[in-house]
């Protein structure tokens, strides 16, 4: 029971202090479960991020569910998912009750402007950590550079292109490269 309570409090803390959504949460999850507690190996964490991003639903909930399942099974996934959702639900509910009055307070509006900077930092930090842990093959670096360039160009020219398409295209390229490598391996034998 103590392990479930520890998981609940950890996920509650992460859910409470993460501003900016699931991408900002990735850095906190990595710090907590890979660096501090060593419950998930770095390679598996990178795979978890890819799975959480590519499956339906918010990345934060998908990641919490995966981590909970990995550490304590089915009930661990229920505990982790519930804990990570509680702070957002409570905060959004309270804000919705007083939304207009809430934004009219000048220091709160300024606090949200400051939080934006932190969100950019958290997302960039998570991206850099994932990049450091990534196996840097010519294929992975080519995909990274191509996707980054496509995203920048889409933003500059205001072209709407969903990230889902990036994921599907890159996944297809990865599967094709894997199958091609297996085919070449069989030819050598």
C-alpha positions in Angstrom: 0.0 0.0 0.0 2.9 2.3 0.7 4.2 2.0 -2.9 0.8 3.0 -4.2 0.6 6.0 -1.9 4.1 7.0 -2.9 3.2 6.8 -6.6 0.0 8.7 -6.0 1.8 11.6 -4.2 4.5 11.7 -6.8 2.0 11.9 -9.7 -0.1 14.4 -7.7 2.9 16.6 -7.2 3.9 16.4 -10.9 0.3 17.1 -12.0 0.1 20.1 -9.6 3.3 21.8 -10.5 3.3 21.2 -14.3 2.2 24.2 -16.3 2.0 23.8 -20.1 0.5 20.4 -20.5 2.0 17.0 -21.1 5.1 18.1 -23.0 6.2 20.2 -20.1 5.5 17.2 -17.8 8.0 15.0 -19.7 11.0 16.6 -18.1 9.5 16.2 -14.6 8.6 12.6 -15.2 12.1 11.8 -16.5 13.7 13.5 -13.5 11.5 11.7 -11.0 11.3 8.1 -12.5 14.5 7.9 -14.5 17.1 10.0 -12.6 15.9 10.0 -9.0 14.2 6.7 -8.5 15.6 4.6 -11.3 12.3 2.9 -11.9 12.4 3.1 -15.6 15.6 2.8 -17.8 16.3 5.9 -20.1 15.8 3.9 -23.3 12.4 2.6 -22.1 11.5 6.2 -21.1 12.2 7.4 -24.6 10.0 4.6 -26.0 7.3 5.5 -23.5 7.3 9.1 -24.7 7.0 8.0 -28.3 4.1 5.6 -27.4 2.4 8.3 -25.2 2.6 10.8 -28.0 1.3 8.5 -30.7 -1.6 6.9 -28.9 -5.0 8.7 -28.6 -5.4 11.0 -25.7 -3.3 13.6 -23.8 0.4 12.7 -23.5 0.4 13.4 -19.8 -2.4 10.9 -19.1 -0.9 8.3 -21.4 2.6 8.7 -19.8 1.1 8.5 -16.3 -0.8 5.4 -17.2 2.3 3.7 -18.7 4.5 4.6 -15.7 1.9 3.5 -13.2 1.5 0.2 -15.1 5.2 -0.3 -15.4 5.9 0.3 -11.7 2.8 -1.3 -10.0 0.7 -3.0 -12.7 -2.9 -2.3 -13.5 -3.8 -0.7 -10.2 -0.7 1.4 -10.4 -1.9 2.8 -13.8 -5.2 3.6 -12.2 -3.6 5.4 -9.3 -1.1 7.3 -11.4 -3.7 8.4 -14.0 -6.1 9.5 -11.3 -3.4 11.4 -9.3 -2.1 13.3 -12.4 -5.6 14.3 -13.4 -6.8 15.6 -10.0 -4.9 18.9 -9.8 -5.9 19.9 -13.3 -9.5 19.1 -12.7 -9.7 21.0 -9.4 -7.8 24.0 -10.7 -9.8 24.3 -13.9 -13.0 23.9 -12.0 -12.1 26.7 -9.6 -10.9 29.0 -12.4 -14.1 28.4 -14.3 -16.2 29.6 -11.4 -14.4 32.9 -11.2 -12.8 33.2 -14.7 -13.6 36.8 -15.6 -12.8 38.1 -12.1 -9.7 35.9 -12.0 -8.1 37.4 -15.2 -9.0 40.9 -14.2 -6.5 40.7 -11.3 -3.3 42.3 -12.7 -0.8 40.2 -10.8 -2.5 37.0 -11.9 -2.4 38.0 -15.5 1.3 38.9 -15.1 1.9 35.5 -13.4 0.5 33.7 -16.4 2.9 35.7 -18.6 5.8 34.5 -16.5 4.5 30.9 -16.5 4.7 31.0 -20.4 8.5 31.4 -20.2 8.7 28.4 -17.8 6.6 26.3 -20.2 8.9 27.0 -23.1 11.9 26.1 -20.9 10.3 22.8 -19.7 9.4 21.8 -23.3 12.9 22.7 -24.6 14.5 20.9 -21.7 12.5 17.7 -22.3 13.4 17.9 -26.0 17.1 18.2 -25.3 17.1 15.3 -22.8 15.3 13.1 -25.3 17.7 14.1 -28.0 20.7 13.3 -25.8 19.2 9.8 -25.1 18.3 9.1 -28.7 20.4 6.7 -30.7 21.9 8.9 -33.4 21.8 6.9 -36.6 21.8 8.6 -40.0 18.1 7.7 -40.3 17.1 9.1 -37.0 19.1 12.3 -37.5 17.7 12.7 -41.0 14.1 12.3 -39.7 14.8 14.8 -36.9 16.2 17.4 -39.2 13.5 16.9 -41.8 10.7 17.2 -39.2 12.2 20.2 -37.5 12.6 22.0 -40.9 9.1 21.1 -41.9 7.6 22.3 -38.6 9.5 25.6 -38.8 8.5 26.1 -42.4 4.9 25.3 -41.6 4.9 27.9 -38.8 6.6 30.5 -40.9 4.2 30.1 -43.8 1.1 29.5 -41.6 0.5 26.1 -43.1 -1.7 23.9 -41.0 -0.1 20.4 -40.8 -1.1 18.3 -37.9 1.6 16.6 -35.7 -0.3 13.4 -36.2 0.8 13.3 -39.8 4.4 13.8 -38.8 4.1 10.9 -36.4 2.5 8.7 -39.0 5.0 9.6 -41.8 8.0 9.1 -39.5 6.6 5.8 -38.2 6.1 4.6 -41.7 9.6 5.6 -42.7 11.0 3.8 -39.6 9.0 0.6 -40.3 10.1 0.7 -44.0 13.8 1.2 -42.9 13.5 -1.7 -40.5 12.0 -4.0 -43.1 14.6 -3.0 -45.6 17.3 -3.7 -43.1 15.9 -7.2 -42.4 15.6 -7.9 -46.1 19.2 -6.9 -46.7 20.2 -9.1 -43.8 18.5 -12.1 -45.3 20.2 -11.4 -48.7 23.7 -11.4 -47.0 23.0 -14.9 -45.5 
